[in-house]
Each structure stands twice: as structure tokens, then as C-alpha cells.
Amino acid sequence: MVEKDASVGGVAQPDETDVQDAAPEDFAATLTRLESLVAQLESGELSLEASLVAFERGVHLTRDAQQRLENAELRVKALLEQPDGSFHETPFDTGEADGER
């Protein structure tokens, strides 16, 4: 069996059997891992194979994040549902109106 070097140029190589493959416990951790993968991919220091593994992991994390957002939306809707079954919609304040982001 051939051993793989865990890093190239100081950049950790993604590994399919890495412990990080487990889904993060929260949304923020998912985004942090996704941002880390993007940084590794953008660095250009990964091999083609490592880039493909990182890309696949990124797709998985993106799907996980999307599912978490959809679940959160369903929970919010359930909380806003009125006793008669109608929904009371209120605008979500993102803070962008004041030029914040």
C-alpha cells in the first residue's frame, strides 16, 4: 500500500477518510469548513486529485448547509403559523438597509 503525504507546500491535503468528513455539529462549523476548502482550492497548491476530493467535500458541505437552512426555515414557519393555519409574515431585518453587511 502506498502512503500519501498529508501536505504539499504546507497545505493540508484533503483525505476522504479524514475525521473532518463527519458533518459539523452546527451551521457555523459547516461554513468554516467550506471556507477552508475554498481557500485550499484557490491557493492552487493542491494536486488535481486532492482538488477533486476537496471539491467533492465542498459539494457535500454545501448540500449540508442548504439542508440546515431549509430546516431552519421550516422551524421558523412553524413558529409563525397562526392558530387558524395562516401565517403572519414579518420582514426579516438583515441590517443591509443601513449599508451594513
Contacts in CASP RR format, 6 or more apart in sequence:
PFRMAT RR
TARGET T0000
AUTHOR 0000-0000-0000
METHOD contacts of the structure
MODEL  1
MVEKDASVGGVAQPDETDVQDAAPEDFAATLTRLESLVAQLESGELSLEA
SLVAFERGVHLTRDAQQRLENAELRVKALLEQPDGSFHETPFDTGEADGE
R
4 13 0 8 1.000
4 15 0 8 1.000
5 13 0 8 1.000
6 12 0 8 1.000
6 13 0 8 1.000
6 15 0 8 1.000
7 13 0 8 1.000
8 45 0 8 1.000
8 46 0 8 1.000
8 47 0 8 1.000
8 50 0 8 1.000
9 45 0 8 1.000
10 45 0 8 1.000
11 40 0 8 1.000
11 43 0 8 1.000
11 45 0 8 1.000
11 46 0 8 1.000
12 40 0 8 1.000
13 46 0 8 1.000
13 47 0 8 1.000
13 50 0 8 1.000
13 53 0 8 1.000
14 37 0 8 1.000
14 40 0 8 1.000
14 46 0 8 1.000
14 50 0 8 1.000
14 53 0 8 1.000
14 54 0 8 1.000
14 57 0 8 1.000
15 53 0 8 1.000
16 53 0 8 1.000
20 33 0 8 1.000
20 57 0 8 1.000
21 57 0 8 1.000
23 30 0 8 1.000
23 64 0 8 1.000
24 30 0 8 1.000
24 32 0 8 1.000
24 33 0 8 1.000
24 61 0 8 1.000
24 64 0 8 1.000
27 65 0 8 1.000
27 68 0 8 1.000
27 69 0 8 1.000
27 72 0 8 1.000
30 61 0 8 1.000
30 64 0 8 1.000
30 65 0 8 1.000
30 68 0 8 1.000
31 65 0 8 1.000
33 61 0 8 1.000
34 58 0 8 1.000
34 61 0 8 1.000
34 62 0 8 1.000
34 65 0 8 1.000
37 54 0 8 1.000
37 57 0 8 1.000
37 58 0 8 1.000
37 61 0 8 1.000
40 46 0 8 1.000
40 54 0 8 1.000
41 51 0 8 1.000
41 54 0 8 1.000
41 55 0 8 1.000
44 51 0 8 1.000
46 54 0 8 1.000
77 87 0 8 1.000
80 87 0 8 1.000
80 88 0 8 1.000
80 89 0 8 1.000
80 90 0 8 1.000
81 87 0 8 1.000
82 88 0 8 1.000
95 101 0 8 1.000
END
